[in-house]
Amino acid sequence: MIGVLVGFARTLRAVGVPVTTDRLQSMVGALDQLDVTRAEDVYWAGRLTLCAGPDDLRRYDRAFAAYFHGDRPTAPLVPVKAVAAGLARPPADGGGDGEPHTAAVLSASDREVLRQHDVSRLTRAERDEVNRLLARLDPVGPPRRSRRFAPARRGRIDAGRTLRQLLRGGGEPARLLRRAHRSRPRRLVLLIDVSGSMTPYADALLRFAHVACRRRTGTEVFTIGTRLTRISPALGSRDADLALAAAAKVVPDWSGGTRLGELMRAFLDRWGQRGMARGAVVVVASDGWERGDPRVLAEQMARLRRLAHRVVWVNPHRGKAGFAPLTAGMAAALPHVDDFVAGHSLAAYEELAAVLSEQPSRRSTLRV
Amino acid sequence: MADRKVDSPAALAERLDATGYLADTGLATGAFLAVRMGRPLFLEGEAGVGKTSLAQALATLLDVPLIRLQCYEGIEASQALYDWDFPRQLLHLRAAEAAGRHDAERLEAELYDRRFLIARPLLHAIETGDAVLLVDEVDRADDEFEAFLLEALSEFTISIPELGTIRADVPPVVVVTSNRTREVHDALKRRCLYHWLDHPTYEREVAIIRRRLPEASERLATGVAAAVRRLRGQDLLKPPGVAESLDWARALLELGARDFDPGLAAASLGAVLKYHEDAERVRAAGL
């Protein structure tokens, strides 16, 4: 039986469910309690122990069917496999899977992928400069009151510390020690447009996102284009180049079109409304080129603003002479934005960092 | 303890059914394994699909207390594990002083005694053992808390520096729920059995409404289930869960509806839709 399960685990890994040995052991343990001869029991024993999220379930179902019922896995398995394992190999049965360009992008080496969207072509010195400036991003941004306490000079009486102090003094009345709520920086959420028109700025924006991730734990980064992709886990690496290469691997839609409104809705439905955007500082980096209906974008931006503490829109074109927010998407979004900043130069990023860490005096002041 | 002897997922489903909770095969298997393997059951899914009620139903059928730990941002050990009862310690210190006792070392030993310890949900569950521990909405707590939860849930022991280690004789049945506001760390999930709880099928939803609200007619139950099903397909900000279906059916009953009356349903839309935009959209499109 173990041999069968190990083979199943291999099939699962191939479709992108990261099955570890301890998880496999759990499955064996679960089967021990169930009836191994019943397909249904085997199915649930595996699903309950080997999967870790809703994304895994679909893959699990497919792998289960393929392995135990002999169904041939359908075509879209291949890109998933490539993305998950980071394989630089073209799909075995290429074509007809609807995502040929994904596979093409992935098959190129990491460097190449990076180079493809790094069209702003910073020189080495410039890039160092960017990094140095990005490092100035203030991690203690707009604070919010935490529920946790820390020792303080004034505030509520800290009974625990006072008692311990009393005890040290043999019960002699001592000074009352106090505690107050700590303050923590707000969560930062970045939504970065990686569509064709934003290509020259995507690299710099992602570097900015990487520094933000390094500086503030809990920072979340998404790319928007034709799809919404969460890249914060990929940006976990300390080294910026490695982190960006990892991010490049998971994003399937470099340089495509933009469906800002729809993806904003996808973000809010899946993540934002449930908690990620609540009380957070949300940064949208896009030029506002919207392929879809701008009314959808306006609706979703209004929704975002009701959830977020602050909405900052970064438009690389804003810094250019003669700029007017004329793209339909930009015009639709602007009424629902707290800060509107540029994102085309080093100075612009410096300003963005300053905007992110400052406490807004009034919510409604829009800086255009 | 005798109650923990459930033979199969089907038997457990039957007993859950008897408490008024209708579970499908997957959920019953998950709950069965959680009870038998002593592993936490990690339930993820939309709000209102019955994650919390499962823990309640399990506690009822096992005839053990339900101990609930509601997570929130900034929750810390003193709210989840234990806390020292400082006012009582202080009182004890004062009393000892009044009696003229000054041997500091013995006093200190006395102060950190079990009777001055306030058991919060986790410690309470570990001490009780025979209980269902519900760790509700773990995604709301921050990740530092998760690490600490992992420690408590993997060994079912809690070490208190001043007192020593407290171990569970019988590990409690643990149900962890998450609404997926953020990704819970993999290390915690690995300790658990993972189950994604979906909206029930139409037939099951009808059955759930009829089971929970016996006074509701078949026509009312099918009407509500069908309407809720349509609402879920309508791309709303917050698609209604089973909890909302039940609320709606209950509201309609209160309004004296015998079957699914469109007028009354529209009037009581607030029981299912909690966003103004959603209500507008549904009113415009027709129920």
Interface residues (C-beta under 8 A of the other chain):
Chain A: T20 D22 R23 S26 G29 A30 Q33 L34 D35 E40 D41 W44 A45 R47 L48 T49 C51 A52 G53 P54 L57 S146 R147 R148 A159 G160 T162 L163 L166 L167 G170 G171 T217 G218 P233 D269 W271 Q273 R274 G275 M276 E299 R303
Chain B: S8 P9 T25 G26 T29 G30 F32 L33 R36 M37 R39 E44 Y72 E73 G74 I75 E76 W84 F86 P87 Q89 L90 L93 R94 A96 E97 H102 A104 L107 E108 L111 D139 R140 D142 D143 N179 R180 T181 R182 E183 D186 K189 R190 L193 Y194 H195 W196 L237 K238 E277
